[in-house]
Amino acid sequence: SEMGRKKKPFIDKKHATTYKLVHRSQHDPLVADQEANQMVLKELPGAGDETSRSTRLATQRDCGIYFEDDYEYMQHVREREEGGVVWEAVNPTRPGQVVLPPCVLPSAEENLWEC
């Protein structure tokens, strides 16, 4: 009677939480504690959950990130602080062309020290 019965899976993948082992943030108060682990578990968004994936991709697009892979790009995005650097969009003269300020390019004489 035991032969034909399916075993209950060890992990219920539909309701499981996935974690990634990462280095502790330098903003974490325990980073300087020698007794604390320097690696911590970070919860990953549901890999199989299509609604969370589409929500994440929409959020990334709102921030100007247009990659559609499963990498969590938002971990590198921070809120802008007052007095911080403000990036302005550049309108290239043709698609794919970037206009650089002349001081970052070598002149005809290649006098690099005038920037």
C-alpha positions as CSV (number, residue, x, y, z in Angstrom):
1,S,0.0,0.0,0.0
2,E,3.0,2.3,0.6
3,M,4.4,1.7,-2.9
4,G,1.8,3.5,-5.0
5,R,1.4,6.6,-2.8
6,K,3.2,9.8,-3.6
7,K,5.3,11.2,-0.9
8,K,4.6,14.8,0.3
9,P,7.4,17.0,-1.0
10,F,9.9,18.3,1.5
11,I,9.4,21.9,0.3
12,D,6.1,23.4,-0.9
13,K,7.5,25.5,-3.7
14,K,4.3,27.5,-4.2
15,H,4.4,28.8,-0.6
16,A,8.1,28.8,0.0
17,T,10.2,31.9,0.7
18,T,13.6,32.1,-1.1
19,Y,16.6,33.7,0.4
20,K,20.1,34.7,-0.9
21,L,23.2,34.7,1.3
22,V,24.7,38.2,1.0
23,H,27.3,40.3,2.9
24,R,26.0,42.4,5.7
25,S,25.3,46.0,4.7
26,Q,27.8,48.6,5.9
27,H,24.8,50.5,7.2
28,D,23.8,47.7,9.5
29,P,24.8,48.5,13.1
30,L,26.2,44.9,13.5
31,V,28.7,45.2,10.7
32,A,31.5,46.2,13.2
33,D,30.5,43.5,15.7
34,Q,33.1,40.8,15.5
35,E,30.7,38.3,17.2
36,A,28.0,38.9,14.5
37,N,28.0,37.0,11.2
38,Q,29.2,39.0,8.3
39,M,26.8,37.2,5.9
40,V,23.1,37.5,6.2
41,L,20.0,36.1,4.4
42,K,18.2,38.5,2.1
43,E,14.6,37.5,1.1
44,L,14.3,37.3,-2.7
45,P,11.0,38.2,-4.4
46,G,9.0,35.2,-5.5
47,A,10.8,33.7,-8.4
48,G,7.7,31.9,-9.8
49,D,5.2,34.6,-8.9
50,E,4.4,36.4,-12.2
51,T,2.6,39.3,-10.5
52,S,5.5,40.2,-8.3
53,R,7.8,39.9,-11.4
54,S,5.6,42.2,-13.5
55,T,5.4,44.6,-10.5
56,R,9.2,44.6,-10.1
57,L,9.7,45.2,-13.9
58,A,7.2,48.1,-13.8
59,T,9.0,49.6,-10.9
60,Q,12.3,49.2,-12.6
61,R,11.0,50.9,-15.8
62,D,9.7,53.8,-13.7
63,C,13.3,54.3,-12.5
64,G,14.8,54.1,-16.0
65,I,15.9,50.4,-15.8
66,Y,14.7,48.6,-18.9
67,F,16.4,45.1,-18.5
68,E,13.9,42.3,-18.3
69,D,16.0,39.6,-16.7
70,D,15.5,38.4,-13.1
71,Y,18.4,40.4,-11.6
72,E,17.2,42.7,-8.7
73,Y,18.5,46.1,-10.1
74,M,16.5,48.1,-7.5
75,Q,19.0,47.0,-4.8
76,H,21.4,49.6,-6.3
77,V,18.9,52.5,-6.4
78,R,18.7,54.9,-3.5
79,E,16.4,57.8,-2.7
80,R,18.0,61.1,-3.8
81,E,19.3,63.1,-0.8
82,E,19.0,66.9,-0.6
83,G,22.0,68.5,-2.2
84,G,23.0,65.4,-4.1
85,V,24.0,65.1,-7.7
86,V,21.2,65.5,-10.2
87,W,21.5,63.7,-13.5
88,E,19.9,65.3,-16.5
89,A,18.7,63.4,-19.6
90,V,20.8,64.0,-22.7
91,N,19.0,64.3,-26.0
92,P,21.5,62.7,-28.5
93,T,21.6,64.1,-32.0
94,R,20.9,60.6,-33.3
95,P,19.9,57.4,-31.6
96,G,22.9,55.7,-29.9
97,Q,25.1,58.8,-30.0
98,V,26.3,60.4,-26.8
99,V,27.4,64.0,-26.7
100,L,30.4,64.5,-24.4
101,P,31.6,67.8,-23.1
102,P,34.8,69.0,-25.0
103,C,36.9,69.0,-21.8
104,V,36.7,65.2,-21.5
105,L,38.0,64.6,-25.0
106,P,41.5,65.1,-26.2
107,S,42.0,68.2,-28.3
108,A,43.6,68.2,-31.7
109,E,47.0,68.9,-30.0
110,E,46.1,66.4,-27.2
111,N,46.8,68.8,-24.4
112,L,45.1,66.7,-21.7
113,W,45.9,69.0,-18.8
114,E,43.5,71.9,-19.6
115,C,40.3,70.2,-18.4
